[in-house]
Amino acid sequence: MHDMGGQSGFGPVPVGDEDVEPFHADWEARVFALSRALRHNGVFNGDEMRDAIERIPPGEYLSASYYERWLLAIETILEEKGLA
């Protein structure tokens, strides 16, 4: 399933709202940091991450939060590379 970026009709995207925390839970910040560390160390790149997110089964994709999708993608990539 593809991310919905580039599609119209969903209203404006809020940006720069200083009153909104970037993460809803501590685990989301850890997933973000893990992704950054793995990318920085060359384990995967942005294209691989996007591809892994797009391969999440539709039902699972739609029921997952933003960072749950990141975690599922990271798990998939690590398993496919024999690192998990």
C-alpha positions as CSV (number, residue, x, y, z in Angstrom):
1,M,0.0,0.0,0.0
2,H,1.4,3.4,-0.9
3,D,1.6,6.3,1.5
4,M,-1.0,8.9,0.7
5,G,1.5,11.6,0.0
6,G,0.8,13.6,-3.2
7,Q,-3.0,12.9,-3.1
8,S,-5.3,15.8,-2.8
9,G,-8.6,16.2,-1.0
10,F,-7.4,15.6,2.6
11,G,-7.2,19.2,3.7
12,P,-4.2,21.2,4.7
13,V,-1.2,19.6,6.3
14,P,-0.4,21.3,9.6
15,V,3.3,22.3,9.9
16,G,5.3,24.2,12.5
17,D,2.7,23.8,15.3
18,E,4.9,24.6,18.3
19,D,2.3,23.3,20.8
20,V,2.4,19.8,19.4
21,E,4.9,17.2,20.6
22,P,6.7,15.4,17.8
23,F,6.1,12.0,19.5
24,H,3.0,10.7,21.3
25,A,5.0,8.1,23.4
26,D,8.6,7.5,24.3
27,W,8.7,4.4,22.1
28,E,8.0,6.5,19.0
29,A,11.1,8.6,19.7
30,R,13.2,5.4,20.1
31,V,11.9,4.0,16.8
32,F,12.8,7.4,15.1
33,A,16.3,7.3,16.7
34,L,16.8,3.6,15.7
35,S,15.8,4.4,12.1
36,R,18.2,7.4,12.0
37,A,21.1,5.3,13.4
38,L,20.5,2.4,11.0
39,R,20.4,4.8,8.0
40,H,23.5,6.7,9.2
41,N,25.4,3.4,9.5
42,G,24.3,2.3,6.0
43,V,22.1,-0.6,7.0
44,F,19.3,0.8,4.8
45,N,18.3,3.9,2.9
46,G,15.2,5.9,2.5
47,D,14.1,4.0,-0.6
48,E,14.3,0.7,1.2
49,M,12.3,2.1,4.1
50,R,9.6,3.5,1.9
51,D,9.5,0.1,0.0
52,A,9.1,-1.8,3.2
53,I,6.3,0.5,4.4
54,E,4.5,0.1,1.1
55,R,4.7,-3.7,1.4
56,I,2.9,-3.8,4.7
57,P,-0.4,-5.6,4.1
58,P,-3.3,-3.1,3.6
59,G,-5.3,-4.1,6.7
60,E,-2.2,-3.9,8.9
61,Y,-1.1,-0.7,7.3
62,L,-4.4,1.1,7.9
63,S,-4.6,-0.1,11.5
64,A,-1.0,0.9,12.4
65,S,0.1,4.3,13.6
66,Y,2.8,6.3,11.7
67,Y,5.6,5.0,13.9
68,E,4.2,1.5,14.1
69,R,4.6,1.4,10.3
70,W,8.2,2.6,10.7
71,L,8.8,-0.2,13.2
72,L,7.2,-2.8,11.0
73,A,9.4,-1.6,8.1
74,I,12.6,-1.7,10.1
75,E,11.8,-5.2,11.3
76,T,11.1,-6.3,7.7
77,I,14.4,-4.8,6.4
78,L,16.5,-6.3,9.2
79,E,14.9,-9.8,8.7
80,E,15.5,-9.6,4.9
81,K,19.1,-8.6,5.4
82,G,19.6,-11.4,8.0
83,L,20.3,-9.0,10.8
84,A,17.3,-9.9,13.0
